Protein backbone atom coordinates (compact mmCIF):
# COMPACT_ATOMS: atom_id res chain seq x y z
CA UNK A 1 0.00 0.00 0.00
CA UNK A 2 1.37 3.46 -0.85
CA UNK A 3 2.41 5.41 2.23
CA UNK A 4 2.15 9.11 2.96
CA UNK A 5 5.14 10.22 0.83
CA UNK A 6 3.84 8.36 -2.23
CA UNK A 7 0.33 9.81 -1.90
CA UNK A 8 1.71 13.33 -1.36
CA UNK A 9 3.77 13.01 -4.55
CA UNK A 10 0.69 11.81 -6.41
CA UNK A 11 -1.22 14.82 -5.09
CA UNK A 12 1.54 17.10 -6.39
CA UNK A 13 1.28 15.47 -9.81
CA UNK A 14 -2.51 15.79 -9.91
CA UNK A 15 -2.25 19.42 -8.83
CA UNK A 16 -0.32 20.24 -11.99
CA UNK A 17 -3.36 19.54 -14.17
CA UNK A 18 -6.22 20.17 -11.70
CA UNK A 19 -5.38 23.10 -9.42
CA UNK A 20 -7.34 26.25 -10.31
CA UNK A 21 -8.68 24.60 -13.47
CA UNK A 22 -12.25 24.21 -14.66
CA UNK A 23 -13.51 20.63 -14.59
CA UNK A 24 -14.42 20.03 -18.24
CA UNK A 25 -15.53 16.44 -17.80
CA UNK A 26 -15.88 13.99 -14.93
CA UNK A 27 -17.08 10.42 -14.66
CA UNK A 28 -17.25 7.84 -11.90
CA UNK A 29 -16.91 4.10 -12.39
CA UNK A 30 -18.86 3.26 -9.25
CA UNK A 31 -22.64 3.12 -9.68
CA UNK A 32 -23.34 4.79 -6.34
CA UNK A 33 -21.46 7.93 -7.48
CA UNK A 34 -22.74 8.30 -11.03
CA UNK A 35 -25.16 11.11 -10.20
CA UNK A 36 -22.36 13.44 -9.04
CA UNK A 37 -20.96 14.58 -12.42
CA UNK A 38 -23.83 17.07 -12.76
CA UNK A 39 -22.77 18.60 -9.43
CA UNK A 40 -19.09 18.91 -10.31
CA UNK A 41 -18.85 19.37 -14.08
CA UNK A 42 -17.97 22.94 -15.02
CA UNK A 43 -16.82 23.83 -11.51
CA UNK A 44 -13.34 25.12 -10.71
CA UNK A 45 -11.08 22.69 -8.92
CA UNK A 46 -9.47 24.73 -6.14
CA UNK A 47 -6.71 22.35 -5.13
CA UNK A 48 -5.58 18.80 -4.51
CA UNK A 49 -4.31 17.83 -1.07
CA UNK A 50 -3.45 14.65 0.80
CA UNK A 51 -4.08 13.59 4.37
CA UNK A 52 -2.00 10.59 5.30
CA UNK A 53 -2.88 7.99 2.68
CA UNK A 54 -6.04 9.75 1.48
CA UNK A 55 -6.39 12.03 -1.56
CA UNK A 56 -8.68 15.07 -1.42
CA UNK A 57 -9.83 17.12 -4.42
CA UNK A 58 -11.64 20.33 -3.50
CA UNK A 59 -14.11 22.18 -5.75
CA UNK A 60 -15.16 25.83 -5.65
CA UNK A 61 -18.82 24.95 -5.11
CA UNK A 62 -18.07 23.49 -1.68
CA UNK A 63 -17.76 19.81 -2.60
CA UNK A 64 -14.77 17.50 -2.27
CA UNK A 65 -13.79 14.09 -3.58
CA UNK A 66 -12.19 11.70 -1.09
CA UNK A 67 -10.28 8.65 -2.28
CA UNK A 68 -8.03 6.03 -0.72
CA UNK A 69 -5.88 3.80 -2.92
CA UNK A 70 -5.89 0.88 -0.48
CA UNK A 71 -3.82 -1.95 -1.98
CA UNK A 72 -4.62 -1.67 -5.66
CA UNK A 73 -5.64 1.90 -6.45
CA UNK A 74 -3.48 3.85 -8.85
CA UNK A 75 -3.57 7.43 -10.14
CA UNK A 76 -2.31 8.39 -13.59
CA UNK A 77 -1.95 11.84 -15.16
CA UNK A 78 -2.29 11.88 -18.96
CA UNK A 79 -2.97 14.40 -21.74
CA UNK A 80 -6.45 15.93 -21.68
CA UNK A 81 -9.22 13.41 -22.52
CA UNK A 82 -6.70 10.60 -23.11
CA UNK A 83 -7.71 7.14 -21.93
CA UNK A 84 -4.77 4.71 -22.02
CA UNK A 85 -5.39 1.03 -22.70
CA UNK A 86 -5.50 -0.67 -19.32
CA UNK A 87 -6.78 -3.90 -17.83
CA UNK A 88 -7.61 -1.95 -14.68
CA UNK A 89 -11.09 -0.62 -13.97
CA UNK A 90 -11.41 3.15 -14.33
CA UNK A 91 -13.04 4.45 -11.14
CA UNK A 92 -12.70 8.22 -11.61
CA UNK A 93 -11.74 10.47 -14.51
CA UNK A 94 -11.25 14.22 -14.21
CA UNK A 95 -10.51 16.30 -17.31
CA UNK A 96 -9.32 19.88 -17.50
CA UNK A 97 -7.75 21.83 -20.34
CA UNK A 98 -4.34 21.02 -18.85
CA UNK A 99 -4.73 17.24 -18.66
CA UNK A 100 -6.62 14.34 -17.16
CA UNK A 101 -6.33 12.63 -13.77
CA UNK A 102 -7.43 8.99 -13.81
CA UNK A 103 -7.95 6.74 -10.80
CA UNK A 104 -7.90 3.02 -11.45
CA UNK A 105 -8.97 0.05 -9.31
CA UNK A 106 -9.75 1.96 -6.09
CA UNK A 107 -13.17 1.44 -4.52
CA UNK A 108 -12.92 3.71 -1.48
CA UNK A 109 -14.22 6.93 -3.07
CA UNK A 110 -16.71 9.46 -1.71
CA UNK A 111 -18.15 12.83 -2.74
CA UNK A 112 -19.30 15.07 0.08
CA UNK A 113 -19.53 18.71 1.13
CA UNK A 114 -16.08 20.00 2.06
CA UNK A 115 -17.46 21.18 5.41
CA UNK A 116 -18.32 17.57 6.27
CA UNK A 117 -14.86 16.12 5.69
CA UNK A 118 -14.09 16.37 9.40
CA UNK A 119 -16.84 13.81 10.01
CA UNK A 120 -15.73 11.36 7.35
CA UNK A 121 -15.31 7.91 8.97
CA UNK A 122 -11.70 7.58 7.78
CA UNK A 123 -10.48 11.17 8.01
CA UNK A 124 -12.01 11.78 11.44
CA UNK A 125 -9.78 9.09 12.95
CA UNK A 126 -6.50 10.36 11.52
CA UNK A 127 -3.79 11.97 13.57
CA UNK A 128 -1.62 14.83 12.25
CA UNK A 129 0.01 14.24 8.86
CA UNK A 130 3.78 13.85 9.35
CA UNK A 131 4.45 15.72 6.08
CA UNK A 132 2.56 18.85 7.11
CA UNK A 133 4.91 21.74 7.84
CA UNK A 134 3.37 22.43 11.25
CA UNK A 135 3.94 18.83 12.42
CA UNK A 136 7.35 19.33 13.97
CA UNK A 137 9.39 16.95 16.15
CA UNK A 138 8.02 18.88 19.14
CA UNK A 139 4.44 18.11 18.06
CA UNK A 140 5.35 14.46 17.58
CA UNK A 141 6.95 14.38 21.05
CA UNK A 142 3.70 15.62 22.59
CA UNK A 143 1.79 12.77 20.98
CA UNK A 144 4.34 10.23 22.19
CA UNK A 145 3.71 11.41 25.74
CA UNK A 146 -0.08 11.24 25.41
CA UNK A 147 -1.79 8.71 27.66
CA UNK A 148 -3.26 6.73 24.76
CA UNK A 149 0.11 6.25 23.07
CA UNK A 150 2.90 6.26 25.66
CA UNK A 151 2.55 2.63 26.83
CA UNK A 152 2.32 1.03 23.38
CA UNK A 153 5.13 -0.79 21.61
CA UNK A 154 6.63 1.30 18.82
CA UNK A 155 6.14 -1.55 16.34
CA UNK A 156 2.38 -1.11 16.52
CA UNK A 157 2.25 2.58 17.31
CA UNK A 158 4.07 3.63 14.14
CA UNK A 159 1.40 1.94 12.01
CA UNK A 160 -1.51 3.52 13.88
CA UNK A 161 -2.91 6.29 11.68
CA UNK A 162 -4.58 7.83 14.74
CA UNK A 163 -1.12 8.46 16.17
CA UNK A 164 0.35 9.99 13.01
CA UNK A 165 -1.09 9.88 9.51
CA UNK A 166 0.97 8.68 6.59
CA UNK A 167 3.38 6.25 8.22
CA UNK A 168 3.45 2.68 6.98
CA UNK A 169 5.43 -0.52 6.89
CA UNK A 170 8.68 0.51 5.21
CA UNK A 171 8.77 3.82 7.07
CA UNK A 172 8.31 2.03 10.39
CA UNK A 173 11.41 -0.12 9.94
CA UNK A 174 13.50 2.74 8.57
CA UNK A 175 12.47 5.19 11.30
CA UNK A 176 13.26 2.77 14.13
CA UNK A 177 16.64 1.96 12.61
CA UNK A 178 17.45 5.64 12.16
CA UNK A 179 16.51 6.29 15.80
CA UNK A 180 18.47 3.24 17.03
CA UNK A 181 15.44 1.76 18.79
CA UNK A 182 14.07 -1.77 18.88
CA UNK A 183 10.43 -2.29 17.81
CA UNK A 184 9.51 -3.55 21.28
CA UNK A 185 10.37 -0.28 23.02
CA UNK A 186 7.61 1.97 24.35
CA UNK A 187 7.55 5.78 24.48
CA UNK A 188 7.34 5.77 28.26
CA UNK A 189 10.62 3.82 28.50
CA UNK A 190 12.63 6.20 26.30
CA UNK A 191 15.24 8.53 27.71
CA UNK A 192 15.11 12.18 26.69
CA UNK A 193 17.83 11.56 24.12
CA UNK A 194 16.07 8.50 22.71
CA UNK A 195 12.75 10.32 22.48
CA UNK A 196 14.40 13.18 20.61
CA UNK A 197 16.10 10.74 18.24
CA UNK A 198 12.76 9.10 17.50
CA UNK A 199 10.82 12.31 16.87
CA UNK A 200 13.56 13.63 14.59
CA UNK A 201 13.70 10.32 12.71
CA UNK A 202 9.93 10.22 12.20
CA UNK A 203 9.97 13.64 10.58
CA UNK A 204 13.30 13.39 8.79
CA UNK A 205 12.92 9.93 7.24
CA UNK A 206 9.35 10.61 6.07
CA UNK A 207 10.22 13.98 4.52
CA UNK A 208 13.33 12.51 2.90
CA UNK A 209 11.27 9.73 1.33
CA UNK A 210 8.83 12.32 -0.06
CA UNK A 211 11.54 14.58 -1.43
CA UNK A 212 13.65 11.79 -2.97
CA UNK A 213 10.86 9.58 -4.37
CA UNK A 214 11.35 6.80 -1.84
CA UNK A 215 14.93 7.01 -0.57
CA UNK A 216 15.10 6.79 3.23
CA UNK A 217 18.87 6.74 3.78
CA UNK A 218 21.13 9.77 3.46
CA UNK A 219 22.70 10.63 0.12
CA UNK A 220 26.15 9.39 1.09
CA UNK A 221 24.88 5.88 1.88
CA UNK A 222 22.68 5.79 -1.21
CA UNK A 223 25.52 6.86 -3.51
CA UNK A 224 27.90 4.33 -1.94
CA UNK A 225 25.53 1.39 -2.52
CA UNK A 226 24.85 2.46 -6.10
CA UNK A 227 28.58 2.92 -6.73
CA UNK A 228 29.18 -0.69 -5.70
CA UNK A 229 26.55 -2.05 -8.08
CA UNK A 230 23.38 -1.89 -6.00
CA UNK A 231 20.12 -1.01 -7.73
CA UNK A 232 17.61 1.57 -6.55
CA UNK A 233 15.62 -0.88 -4.42
CA UNK A 234 18.79 -2.12 -2.71
CA UNK A 235 20.16 1.37 -2.12
CA UNK A 236 17.05 3.19 -0.93
CA UNK A 237 16.60 1.39 2.40
CA UNK A 238 18.84 0.81 5.42
CA UNK A 239 17.01 -2.29 6.72
CA UNK A 240 13.65 -2.79 4.95
CA UNK A 241 13.74 -5.78 2.57
CA UNK A 242 17.36 -6.45 3.61
CA UNK A 243 16.88 -9.63 5.67
CA UNK A 244 20.20 -11.47 6.32
CA UNK A 245 22.20 -8.72 4.61
CA UNK A 246 24.88 -6.90 6.62
CA UNK A 247 23.91 -3.80 8.58
CA UNK A 248 25.31 -0.69 6.93
CA UNK A 249 26.77 0.45 10.25
CA UNK A 250 27.99 -2.61 12.13
CA UNK A 251 27.93 -5.49 9.65
CA UNK A 252 25.57 -7.68 11.69
CA UNK A 253 22.82 -9.48 9.79
CA UNK A 254 19.54 -7.61 9.43
CA UNK A 255 16.70 -9.52 11.09
CA UNK A 256 13.09 -9.88 10.00
CA UNK A 257 10.00 -10.51 12.09
CA UNK A 258 6.35 -10.80 11.09
CA UNK A 259 3.97 -8.87 13.32
CA UNK A 260 0.28 -8.98 12.56
CA UNK A 261 1.05 -10.14 9.04
CA UNK A 262 3.37 -7.19 8.40
CA UNK A 263 7.11 -7.42 7.81
CA UNK A 264 9.45 -5.69 10.23
CA UNK A 265 13.22 -5.36 9.77
CA UNK A 266 15.87 -4.27 12.29
CA UNK A 267 19.46 -4.61 13.44
CA UNK A 268 19.70 -6.30 16.82
CA UNK A 269 23.07 -4.68 17.43
CA UNK A 270 22.49 -1.06 16.44
CA UNK A 271 18.96 -0.86 17.84
CA UNK A 272 18.48 -1.11 21.60
N, C-alpha and C positions, 0 to 999 in steps of 0.2 A: 504494500500500500504506500502511495506517495506520502511523504512527511511534509511538515510545514514549509521547509525551504523549496521543495519541488512545487508545491501549490502556489507559493508566493511568486516563483518565477513564471508559472503559467499565468497567474493574474497579470503580471507585468506584460506578458506577450499579448494577452487578450486586450489589455488597455490600449495597446498601440493601434488597434483597429476599431475599438468600441468607445473609448473615452471621448465624451463631448461630441458624439456622432449621432445622427438621426438613424433610428432603427428602420431600415427600408423593408425588411422582411424578417419574419420569425416563424418558426414552426416547432412543435413539440412532438416527439415520438411516443409519448405516453398518453393513452386515451384520456386519462383523468385531467390532463392539462390542455387539451386541444381547444378549449374555448378561450384561452388567454391571449392568443395572437391579436384579437380585436382590441384588447386592452393596451397592448404594448406596441403594436405596429405604428410607426410614424412618430413615436415619442423619442426624445433625446435621451441617450444613455449617459448619465452623469459620470459614473466611474465604475471601475472593477476593483474590488478589494478581496482580501482573503482573511479568514479567521481560523487559525489552526489549519485543519485539513479541509475546510469548507471554502467554497468560492461564492462570492456575492456580487451580483450585477445590479446596480441601482439606476432606476429610471426617474426622469424629471417629474412624472405624474404621481410620484409617491409609492411606486411599487418596486419590489426587488425580486430577483431570482436567486434562490439558494440551491446549491448543488454540492454533493459530496461524491468524490470519485469511488470511494470504497476500494475494492480490490481491482476492478476491471475498467473503471471509467477512464476516459482519455480525451483531452482537449486537443484540437488541432486548429491552427490559424492558416487560412488559405486565401487566395485572391477572391474578390467579391463574387458571390453567387457560384463559386466553384464547389463541386461535390465529388471528391476523389472516390475512386473505386475502393470499396472496403467491405470485408466480410462482417464487420461490426455493425451493430444496430445504431442508427442515428437517433439520438434522444433529444437533441436541441440544436437548432441552427439559428444563428443571428447574423444578419447581413447589414453592413453599412457600405457607404461609398468607398471606404478605405479597405475593406476586406470582410471575410466571414470567419466567425468563431463557431466551431462544430464540436459538440460533446457526444462521444460515442460510449455505448455500453452501460453508462451509469443509470441507476434507477432511483436514486435518492435525490429527487428534484422537487422543489416547491416554488410557487409564486404566491407572494403575500405582501400586504402593505409594509413599507419600510418601517413604519412605527411599531409594527408587531414582531419585528425580528428578535427583540429581547425576550419574547415569550416562546420562540421556536424551541421545540423539544430537544434539539441537538445544541443549538447555540446557547441556550439558557444555562447549560451545564458546563460550559467551557470556562477555564481559567484564563488569565491574561495570555496573549500571544507573545511568545518569546521574541519574535522578530519585530514587534512594535518598538519604536524608539523610546517610549516612556517606560518600558519594562527593563529596568536596569538590574545589575546584580543586587543592589540594595532592596529592590522590590521582590526579587526572587528570595532573598534571605528572609524577608518578612513572612513569606508563604511557607518556607521551610520550618519556621518557628511556630506556625499556627497549630492549634491543638489537633485539628483533623489530619495533619500531615506529619507531625514531628516524630511519631512513634512507628512509622511505616518503613519497611525496608526500601532502599533506594531502587532496587530492581523493579518493584511494582510501582512505586511512586512516579518514576520518570516516564511511565506509560499512561499515567492517569491524566486525561485531558482536563479534568477539573482542577488539577494542580497547576499545570501549565499547558497551554494549547500549542500543538504543532510538533511536540516531541514524538519520537517513534522508536522502532527497534534498533536501527543502526545508530541513531543519535544517542540512545541510551548507553550502548557499549562504549562508544567513542568518548562521551562525556565522562563516564566513570573512569576510564583509563586516563584521560587528560587530568582529572582531578586526583588520581592516585588512590581511589577508593574502591573497596570491594562492593559487589552488589548487595551483600547482606547487611551493610551498615545502615544505620538509621540517623536521621537528622539530629535527634536528641543526644546521640553519642559522639557527635563530631566536635572537635576542638574548634576554637575560633579560626585558626589557620586553615583547617580542613573545610569548614563551612565556607570560608571565603574562596578557597580553591574550587569548590563545587559550584558556587554561584557564578564565578567568572567563567568556568568551563561551560556551563549551561548556555550562557549568552554567547561566548566566543565561538564555540564549536558550531552552534546553530547558525550564527551569522556568517561564519566562514563557509559553511556548506551552501548557504544561499548565494553568497557572492562569487563562489568558485564553481558553481554547478555540480556540487556534490563532493568536493574535497574537504575532508575533516582534519587532516594533518597540516602542519605548517609547510610553507613553500620549500624550505630546505630539505625536509624529509621527502616530500613528493618528488622533487627534482632528483634526489639521490636514487630513489627506487627506479624512476624512469631511466636514469642514466645507466643503471645496471641491468636494463632489459625488461623491467616490469611494465605491464600494461596499466591503463588507467584504473581498472578495477582493483588491481593489486596495490597501486600506489596511493589511492585515495583514502584508505583506512589504516588506522594504527592496529586495531585488533579485529574488527568486524570481518567475518568471512575468512579469518586467518588462523583457523584451528590447526594446532600442531606446528605452525610456523614460528620462527624465533621472534621474540619481542624485540622491537626496534631499539629499546633502551638497554635491556639486560641480557638478551639472548635466550632467556627461558622460553619454553614452548607456550604458546597461547592456548588457553583452555576454552572449552565450549560446554555450556549447560543448556538444557531446555527447561524453561519455566513457563508453565501455562501454555505450552505449545509454541512458545516464541524462543528463538535462539538468542543466547547471551554469551558474549566473548569477553575474556579478561586475562590479565597476567597476574598469576598468584604471587609473584615476587614484587612487582612494582606497585601493586594495589594492596592496601592494607585496611 
